[in-house]
């Protein structure tokens, strides 16, 4: 089932990162920034990301859904592992931006 999420970009933020960390497929039907279509028909699998520029105060609307990959249906979710994956991603991303 398609979900819709809207956010307002906080101060001092200039990038939006959509990243898939788990054995899932994220389907992004559309991304709107301030009412204008930014991207559509994106598909992200584990390890992939989509990055786009934003400005403080931008209104972003996401429409899409995610589904587990068939290989992950028998894997027990590990919230600690998920947090570790997120922190590793952020550390690697910061190193590339600031090095």
Beta strands, then each sheet from edge to edge (+ up, - down):
strand 1: 3-8
strand 2: 15-19
strand 3: 24-33
strand 4: 36-44
strand 5: 49-53
strand 6: 59-68
sheet 1: 1+ 6- 3+ 4-
sheet 2: 2+ 5-
end
